[in-house]
Amino acid sequence: MSLHRRRHASAAAIAVLITLAVGLNTPANAAGSGLAGAAPSAPQGPTLSAQTWQAVEFTLHSTVSYQDPYRDVDLTATFSGPNGQRLTMPGFWDGGDTWRVRFAPPTPGRWQLTTTSTDATNAGLDNHHGTVLARRYTGDLAIYQHGFLRTSANGRYLTYADGTPFFWLGDNEQSNLTGQTRLNESNDPRFSSQFKGIVDTRVKQGFNVIWNETFANNGGNSNEGGPDWIDGTFHTLNPQFWDNIDQRIGYIAGKGVVDAITMGTGVSLTDATKDQLPEYERLARYMVARYAAYPMVWLTAQEFDQPGNCAECWEQVAQVFADTDPYLHPTSLHNYPIFAGGGVEPRDQSWYGLVTLQEGHNTVDGVADYWLKQYQQTPTRPVVEAEANYEGIDVFWENNAIVQNWQTRESAWKARVGGVAGNDYGAAGVWWTCWNAQDPDGNCQSFGSTPWNEGLFLPGATQMGYLKSFFTSLPWWQLAPAPTAITWADTAPTDTQLAFASTTPDRSRTVVYYPHRLDAGQPYTGTLTDLTPGRYSMKWFDPRTGRYTAAGSFNITHAHATAQLPPEPSATDDWTLLVSRGA
């Protein structure tokens, strides 16, 4: 079932921006500052230095006072670069008379900025100019070495901008842009900041995507910058709330991690409230303006297709994310569980970059009837298993069952051999941050009271790192589910515990995942089919420890041959078998 999210406040504090901020009205450019009384001719703004794919920021000051600057005027900036490249970025209001434009140059060279606004009389916003001199990124973070994410040409996985395959391993931290996760405080002496401690630990564990939510569409949310809206949802935007989020997203980006972000839960936009759709569309544009210059994926809304929600409205909001974003970050919508009435997928829409699936919790699905069906749907889209068996949570709607480590691990491995392009992990006390066991937040008490600094080190997180190391040692992007690659003995399970394989097109690599036997039956036995000539070696990989052990070898001398697979070392545990053909 889905998890019901709630938003909570924290102590107010003034947020500071961590990205580079350079004003267009610097003293050196005072003649073209755009301040009241300045000449209205096109100001020649500052020249900024940048590295490719790293955000820089221009600051402008409005010469016109607006009753509601968030809604009354729009700012747009066009960046013209080498070889005729043009990127158009929206700007955003950041309080008072301050407006900002953020930009991450995708290629080295000179980029020229020109601004326009919907109020041509505003000399502070309209017809400003600036320059970004970009050099190639010199650091060691892959997202800036290779560029922001794209969908692969074959629609099966995500790549960096230069085409390098991107292995998605995400962590669900849905409250970590809110005051529920404390930016400037920690109750664990190992970390000075709860927020940074969670992010730093996940990076060390191998995660490269973090799922965040602003909850700015749901109302009643705040962080150290104050509430998201003043005087009610969608009434008066509070820029300091977003300034605080800037610090958090900037920190995540500084670690080289991709931010997969939603506005919040989908239940706020229903058939009964769809007259507010323009507010959601404007908020989407605002989020693009603030964060498109960072490594992002637009998840848009959580559980957008829950029965009763206006799913088609959310599709229009997602369209705004995609159409407004010049970097073409992948855009998606997070599904409600299929078994509970979700599963809407606008695959035929050009903006729909990936499926963000939800298996649910305390459920163990089979490969053939779940992930494989997703893989086989058309048009082809990458599938990410975004919400499956958060480790250690209390599934209160199923007699308070606690999701076990093996369930979390098994969902991840089954999804991978079933053809998904990525996995998201979730842990009690971290998917929704719980300060301590007595945290009064509804999610902490309903789904278990595991403190964040205990949930952060549940064994499943380390085991997700083992999964990543296993697959990234292979040409994983070439692996495809192979339901006919193995003929299993009659004693093998055919239900949720079906063993399953994925192979490369040339059959030089075969990965077989053996779930543990829930029925206490005999070990799996099967025959690998349709092999090509060569010498093959076999290795067992233990998903619990990350260790390999030899499992034998065999020679194939003719085409379409078969070979007997060894039974797994123990039927009470899950195992992965790697079969490799040598040179």
Secondary structure, DSSP 8 states (H G I E B T S, - for coil): ------------------SEEEETT-GGGGGG---TTS--S--EEEEEEEETT--EEEEEE-SS--SSHHHH--EEEEEE-GGG-EEEEE-EE-STTEEEEEE--SSSEEEEEEEEES-TT-TTTTT-EEEEEEE---SS-HHHHH-S-EE-TTSSSEE-TTS-EE-EEEEE-TTTTSTTS-SS--SSTT-S-HHHHHHHHHHHTT--EEEEE--TTT-S-EETTEESEESSTTTEE-HHHHHHHHHHHHHHHHTT-EEEEEEEEGGGSBTTTGGGHHHHHHHHHHHHHHHTTSSEEEEEEETTTSTTB-HHHHHHHHHHHHHH-TT---B--B---GGGT-----TTSTTB--EEEEEESS----IIIIIHHHHH-SS---EEEEEE--BT-EEGGGTTEE--HHHHHHHHHHHHHTT-SEEEE-BTTTTTT-SSTT---HHHHHS----HHHHTT-HHHHHHHHHHHHHHTTTGGG-EE-TTSEEE-TTS--STT--EEEE-TTSSEEEEEE---TT------EEEEEE-SEEEEEEEE-TTT--EEEEEEEEE-STTEEEE----S-TTS-EEEEEEE--
